[in-house]
């Protein structure tokens, strides 16, 4: 599933708010029509009275349920942009370029210098490459977490909107049936069933998103936290350096640890 853009996400939220208001208006309209026809319906109205009271209360609950979460919509497009920043050319891409260069062929000491000091210096290259690779993987993992959350947020609101659209259409059909008089009983019954279905679907959607966060996102965040404190690629939490000292590596002091120019007498 693609991530909603800023404009798309705002349209979805606006549509949700409009449909929620529409559902309450149409429910009130249905109630008014059926109550007005109470005398004409005769005995058929008797079971509709309690159902109308239920519709009135539950239509308000639909509005309240959506109103409770609308102030906290999330920002999938922001999460997407941050994720792209981490895995894009400025962070992961830049580090990846350095990984490609962290080989002996890219190190001038390999072409110009020899001796124990040179060997000691070159011994750190492989570990430095591993450290850079770990940094690239970490940046990409951050992108995965942020992108996953962005997709989940968008899917949540799209599912809510789809359920609201279905309920709004059902109530409109119920109103049309109620206007005819004889269509009032089945129309009211259908609206009752539709509202009950929406409230069940609403809770299912909320629980599904919570499940995604608990089962997928939180473990990934935990892994990121562990990786952040994993020093296996950074010995003692430091950038990999040569394991032996290079303090006595002059080119002129004659010590066996000297740096020596290739092609000169050893």
C-alpha positions as CSV (number, residue, x, y, z in Angstrom):
1,X,0.0,0.0,0.0
2,X,1.3,3.5,-0.9
3,X,1.7,6.2,1.7
4,X,-0.9,9.0,1.5
5,X,0.5,12.4,0.5
6,X,-0.2,15.5,2.5
7,X,-3.1,16.5,0.3
8,X,-4.6,13.0,0.1
9,X,-4.4,12.5,3.9
10,X,-6.1,15.9,4.6
11,X,-8.9,15.0,2.1
12,X,-9.4,11.7,3.9
13,X,-9.7,13.3,7.3
14,X,-12.0,16.0,5.9
15,X,-14.2,13.4,4.3
16,X,-14.4,11.4,7.5
17,X,-15.5,14.5,9.4
18,X,-18.2,15.3,6.8
19,X,-19.5,11.8,6.7
20,X,-19.7,11.6,10.4
21,X,-21.8,14.7,10.5
22,X,-23.9,13.4,7.6
23,X,-24.6,10.2,9.5
24,X,-25.9,12.1,12.5
25,X,-28.1,14.4,10.4
26,X,-29.6,11.6,8.3
27,X,-30.2,9.5,11.5
28,X,-32.1,12.5,13.0
29,X,-34.0,12.9,9.8
30,X,-35.0,9.2,9.8
31,X,-36.2,9.4,13.4
32,X,-38.2,12.5,12.7
33,X,-39.9,11.0,9.6
34,X,-40.8,7.7,11.3
35,X,-42.1,9.4,14.4
36,X,-44.2,11.8,12.3
37,X,-45.7,8.8,10.6
38,X,-46.4,7.0,13.9
39,X,-50.2,7.3,13.7
40,X,-50.3,6.3,10.0
41,X,-48.2,3.2,10.6
42,X,-50.5,2.0,13.4
43,X,-49.3,-1.2,15.1
44,X,-46.2,-1.3,12.9
45,X,-44.8,1.7,14.8
46,X,-44.8,0.0,18.2
47,X,-41.6,-2.0,17.8
48,X,-40.0,1.0,16.0
49,X,-40.1,3.3,19.1
50,X,-37.3,1.6,21.0
51,X,-35.3,1.2,17.8
52,X,-35.5,4.9,17.1
53,X,-34.3,5.6,20.6
54,X,-31.4,3.2,20.1
55,X,-30.5,4.8,16.7
56,X,-30.5,8.3,18.3
57,X,-28.1,7.1,21.0
58,X,-25.8,5.1,18.8
59,X,-25.6,7.7,16.0
60,X,-24.3,10.0,18.7
61,X,-21.8,7.3,19.7
62,X,-20.6,7.0,16.2
63,X,-19.9,10.7,16.2
64,X,-18.2,10.6,19.6
65,X,-16.1,7.6,18.6
66,X,-14.7,9.3,15.6
67,X,-14.4,12.6,17.4
68,X,-12.2,11.0,20.1
69,X,-9.5,10.0,17.6
70,X,-9.7,12.8,15.0
71,X,-7.6,15.2,17.0
72,X,-4.7,12.7,16.9
73,X,-4.5,11.7,13.2
74,X,-0.8,11.1,12.9
75,X,1.3,12.4,10.0
76,X,2.2,9.6,7.6
77,X,3.8,11.9,5.1
78,X,6.1,13.3,7.8
79,X,7.1,9.7,8.8
80,X,7.7,8.9,5.1
81,X,9.9,12.0,4.6
82,X,12.0,11.2,7.7
83,X,12.3,7.6,6.6
84,X,13.5,8.7,3.1
85,X,16.0,11.0,4.8
86,X,17.5,8.2,6.7
87,X,17.7,5.7,3.8
88,X,18.3,8.4,1.1
89,X,21.5,9.8,-0.3
90,X,22.2,12.2,2.6
91,X,22.6,9.5,5.2
92,X,22.6,5.9,4.1
93,X,23.6,6.8,0.6
94,X,26.5,8.9,1.8
95,X,27.7,6.1,4.2
96,X,27.3,3.5,1.5
97,X,29.6,5.5,-0.7
98,X,32.2,5.4,2.0
99,X,31.7,1.6,2.4
100,X,32.6,1.2,-1.3
101,X,35.8,3.1,-0.7
102,X,36.9,1.4,2.5
103,X,39.0,-1.2,0.8
104,X,42.8,-1.6,0.4
105,X,42.6,-0.4,-3.2
106,X,41.3,2.9,-2.0
107,X,44.0,3.4,0.6
108,X,47.2,5.2,-0.5
109,X,49.3,3.4,2.1
110,X,48.6,0.2,0.2
111,X,50.3,1.7,-2.9
112,X,53.1,3.7,-1.3
113,X,54.0,2.2,2.0
114,X,55.2,-1.1,3.4
115,X,56.5,-2.5,6.6
116,X,55.0,-3.4,10.0
117,X,53.5,0.0,10.5
118,X,51.8,-0.1,7.2
119,X,50.5,-3.6,7.9
120,X,49.1,-2.5,11.3
121,X,47.3,0.5,9.7
122,X,45.8,-1.7,7.0
123,X,44.6,-4.2,9.5
124,X,41.8,-1.8,10.6
125,X,40.3,-1.4,7.1
126,X,38.1,-4.5,7.2
127,X,36.7,-3.6,10.6
128,X,36.0,0.0,9.5
129,X,34.1,-1.3,6.5
130,X,32.0,-3.5,8.9
131,X,31.3,-0.5,11.1
132,X,30.2,1.6,8.1
133,X,28.0,-1.3,6.8
134,X,26.4,-1.5,10.3
135,X,25.6,2.2,10.1
136,X,23.9,1.8,6.7
137,X,21.8,-1.1,8.0
138,X,20.8,1.0,11.0
139,X,19.7,3.9,8.8
140,X,17.7,1.6,6.6
141,X,16.0,0.0,9.6
142,X,14.9,3.4,10.8
143,X,13.3,3.9,7.4
144,X,11.5,0.6,7.6
145,X,10.0,1.4,11.0
146,X,8.9,4.9,10.0
147,X,7.5,3.7,6.7
148,X,5.6,0.9,8.4
149,X,4.0,3.3,10.8
150,X,3.1,5.7,7.9
151,X,1.4,2.9,6.0
152,X,-0.5,1.7,9.1
153,X,-1.8,5.2,9.9
154,X,-3.0,5.7,6.3
155,X,-4.7,2.2,6.2
156,X,-6.4,2.9,9.5
157,X,-8.1,6.1,8.3
158,X,-9.0,4.7,4.9
159,X,-10.7,1.8,6.6
160,X,-12.6,4.1,8.9
161,X,-13.7,6.2,5.9
162,X,-14.9,3.1,4.0
163,X,-17.0,2.0,7.0
164,X,-18.5,5.5,7.4
165,X,-19.3,5.7,3.7
166,X,-21.1,2.4,3.9
167,X,-23.1,3.4,7.0
168,X,-24.0,6.8,5.5
169,X,-25.4,5.2,2.3
170,X,-27.4,2.7,4.4
171,X,-29.0,5.5,6.4
172,X,-29.8,7.5,3.3
173,X,-31.5,4.4,1.9
174,X,-33.4,4.0,5.2
175,X,-34.6,7.6,5.0
176,X,-35.8,7.0,1.4
177,X,-37.7,3.9,2.5
178,X,-39.2,5.7,5.6
179,X,-40.7,8.4,3.4
180,X,-42.9,5.9,1.7
181,X,-44.4,4.8,5.0
182,X,-44.4,1.1,4.3
183,X,-40.7,1.1,3.9
184,X,-40.2,2.5,7.4
185,X,-40.0,-0.8,9.4
186,X,-37.4,-2.5,7.1
187,X,-35.5,0.7,6.7
188,X,-35.2,1.3,10.5
189,X,-34.2,-2.3,11.0
190,X,-31.5,-2.0,8.3
191,X,-30.2,1.2,9.9
192,X,-30.0,-0.5,13.3
193,X,-28.0,-3.4,11.8
194,X,-25.8,-0.9,9.9
195,X,-24.9,1.1,13.0
196,X,-24.2,-2.0,15.0
197,X,-22.0,-3.3,12.2
198,X,-20.1,0.0,12.0
199,X,-19.4,0.1,15.8
200,X,-18.1,-3.5,15.6
201,X,-16.0,-2.7,12.5
202,X,-14.7,0.4,14.2
203,X,-13.4,-1.5,17.2
204,X,-12.0,-4.2,14.9
205,X,-10.0,-1.5,13.0
206,X,-8.7,0.0,16.2
207,X,-7.6,-3.3,17.5
208,X,-6.0,-4.3,14.2
209,X,-3.8,-1.2,14.3
210,X,-2.9,-1.9,17.9
211,X,-2.0,-5.4,16.9
212,X,0.2,-4.1,14.1
213,X,2.0,-1.8,16.5
214,X,2.5,-4.4,19.2
215,X,3.4,-7.3,16.9
216,X,5.4,-5.5,14.3
217,X,6.4,-1.9,15.0
218,X,7.4,-2.2,18.7
219,X,9.7,-5.3,18.1
220,X,11.4,-3.3,15.3
221,X,11.8,-0.3,17.6
222,X,13.2,-2.7,20.3
223,X,15.7,-4.1,17.7
224,X,16.7,-0.6,16.8
225,X,17.4,0.2,20.4
226,X,19.5,-2.9,20.8
227,X,21.4,-2.1,17.6
228,X,22.0,1.4,18.8
229,X,23.8,0.0,21.8
230,X,25.5,-2.9,20.0
231,X,29.2,-2.2,19.9
232,X,30.2,-5.3,18.1
233,X,31.2,-3.3,15.0
234,X,32.6,-0.5,17.2
235,X,35.1,-2.0,19.7
236,X,34.5,-0.3,23.1
237,X,32.1,2.0,21.4
238,X,34.8,3.7,19.3
239,X,35.6,3.9,15.6
240,X,37.7,0.9,14.7
241,X,41.4,1.7,14.8
242,X,44.6,-0.3,14.3
243,X,45.0,-2.8,17.2
244,X,48.7,-2.1,17.6
245,X,50.3,1.3,18.4
246,X,51.8,3.3,15.6
247,X,53.7,5.7,17.9
248,X,57.1,4.4,16.7
249,X,56.5,4.4,13.0
250,X,58.8,7.1,11.7
251,X,60.3,6.8,8.2
252,X,63.9,7.8,9.2
253,X,64.5,6.4,12.7
254,X,65.6,3.0,11.5
255,X,63.4,1.0,13.9
256,X,61.8,-2.2,12.4
257,X,58.4,-0.7,12.9
258,X,59.1,2.1,10.4
259,X,57.0,3.0,7.5
260,X,59.0,2.2,4.4
261,X,58.6,3.5,0.9
262,X,57.9,0.7,-1.5
263,X,60.9,0.0,-3.8
264,X,63.5,1.3,-1.3
265,X,65.9,-0.9,0.6
266,X,64.3,-2.7,3.5
